[in-house]
């Protein structure tokens, strides 16, 4: 088996505004129209939707705990557990154990809880990955050190994955759709940067290597496993 990663470049303004995590019979999607809205759920294949943002708090809006208005960057889940959702919000990494009915924060010991992508290990439903970014006004890793953070406990306890990643003078961003995992064992993890690099790990994040350089800003990464 081999895995190929496809990266899509383009301007930051062309980044998709809608992301989705779906598994029948429940469908959960993040909706981001012209302004931030939050996370919505449909139980009838898209005919009707309702907000599922209870537990989210956003200090940037007039009512920090409003039913809608939250800037949700990405929602991820493992197909074996569709009721367990993980969210990277504008600020805060969140978790829901009841299909989005309620959320609680699992940012734990992250150096920053601002970021864009979040993904789940293909074979370990409690192992999740994020890329902390310094702030909403400074879109680069804290201290200029590019680090993926992994939690094997579904959040709160995080470890920095740095081997093979630049640990000085790295001022790039990783956008919401620019991380992916494959289905191999061990699980492969991939992400692209606004600097045009795509990094890959063949050992679930323990070590990394650049597989592409000098692209335009990478907006999304998708992975396909080939026989």
N, C-alpha and C positions, 0 to 999 in steps of 0.2 A: 504494500500500500504506500502511496505517496500523497502529499498534500500540496495544493497550490493555493496561494493567497493572491487575490485580486484587489488592487487599490484604485480608488477613483479620486482623481484630482479635480480642482476647480476653485472658484472663488469662495471665500467664506460665506458670502451672502447666498450661495446656491445650496447650502447645507439643508437637507430635508428637515421639515418642521414637524413631522409626525413619525413617531416610532411605535412599535407594537410588540407585545409579547402575547402569544396566543396558544391555547391548547383546548380542544373541545372537552366539555361543553361550555366552559367559561372563556370569554375573550376579554382581555384587558389591553387597553391602548393608551398611550400618552398622546394627547391632542395639543398641538401648539399652533393655533392660527396666528393672526397678525400680532396679538398680544398673548401673554402667558395665560393659560387656563388651568392646567393641572392634569390629573389622571382621571380617565373615564372608563366605565365598564359597560359591556353589553352582554346580556344573557340570551339574546334572541337573534344571533348572527348579524348584528348591526342595525336592526330595525329601530331599536331605541337604546339610548345611552343615559347613564347617570354618573354624577361625579363621585369618586371614591378618594377623598382627600382628608378624611378625618385623622387627626394626629399630625398633619403637616403644619409647620409654622414658618412664615416668611416675613421677616421684619421689614422688607422693602415695600410691602403693600399696606394700604390704610388699615385693614383688619388682618393682622398677621395669621389668624386662624380661620379665615374665610373659607366658605365651601368651594369656591373657585378663585383663580387668580394666581396660583402658585407656578413658579417656573421649574418644571420637571424636565430634566435633561435626558434621562434614559431609564427604562424599566427592563429588568431581566428576570428570567426564571429558568428552572430546570424542568424539562417536560415531564419528568416523573412526579413532580410535585407542583401542579399548577396553582395551588392555593398559596404557595410561598413565593412572594415577590420581593425583589430588591430594587431599590431606586437610588439613582444619583440625582439629587435636586440641585438647584442653583447653589445653595449651601445645604449641607447635611447629606449623609448616606442613611437611607431609611430601609426598613423591613416591614413586611406585612405577612402574617401567618394565617390570614382569613380572606384571601383573594382580594385584598385591598380595602376591606371594610374599615380597618384601623391600621395605623402605621406607628412605628416607634423608631427612634434614632439608634443607629449602630455605628456611628462614626468612630467611637472609641479613641484609640491613640494615634489616629491619622495626623500628620503634620498640618494638614489643611483639609477641611471637609468640603471645599469647593472643587468641582471637577465636572467632567462631561460623560465619559463612558463608564459602564459597569457591565460585567459579564460573569457567567457561572461556569465552573468546571464541568466538562462533559460527563464525568462519571462520579463526581462528588458534589451532591446538591448543596452542601454547606460550605463549599469552597468558592469564594467570590473574589473578583479582581476589580480594582479601581486605579485611576491615575490622578493623584492629588495635584491641583494647580493652585498657585499662590492666592489669587483672589479674583473677583469678577472684574477688576480693573487692570490686573497684572496677569496676563494669560501665559504663564510659564511655570515650571516646577519650582517649589520652594528651594531656595539657595542655588538655583540653577543646576540642580541634580535631578536627572531623569530617573524616576523610580516608579515601578509598578508596586502596588501594595496588595498583598494576598491575605485573606482571612480564611482559616479552615474551620471556623466556628460560626459561620453565618453572620459575621460582623463583630464589632467591639474590640476584638483582639486582632491586630494587623501586624504583618511583617513586611519590611521593605525588601524588594527583589531588585538587586542592583548589578549582578554579575553580567558583564557584557554591555551595560548601558552607560552612556557618558555621565560622569559624576562631577563635571565642572563646566561652567560657561555654556550650559545648555538652555537656551531660551526659546523653547518651542511649546506648542500646545497639542493636545490630543483631543479631537472632537468627538461628539457623542456617538457617531456611527463608525468610528475608526478603531474599534477593537472587535476581535472575533476569536472563537475557539474552534478546534476541529474535534472529530469523534475518535481519534486514535487513542491508543493506550501505550505510553502515557499521553495525556492530553496536550495538544499543541495550543499555544496562545500567541496571538498576533496583534500588533497595533501599528498605526501610522501616525505621523506627526505633521504639523503645519510646515515643518522644515523640509518635507519631501522624503523622509526616511520611513521605511517599514521594517520593524523589528519582529523577529520570530523566536519563540522558545519551544523546543521539542520535548521539554521535561517539566511541563506545567508551571513554568515561570522561574525555575531555579537558575537557569542560565539563558542568555539572550545573544542574538547575533543579528546584524543588519542584513536583510536580504535584498533590499532595494534602496538606492540613494538618488538624490537629485531630481525627484519628481516635483511637480507643483504641490501646493498644500494638499495633503491627503484628507479627504472628507469622509471616506468610508472604506472599510476593509471587509471583504467576504472571503470565506474559505470553502474550498471544495476538496473532498477526499477522493482520490482516483484509485482504481484497482491496479 
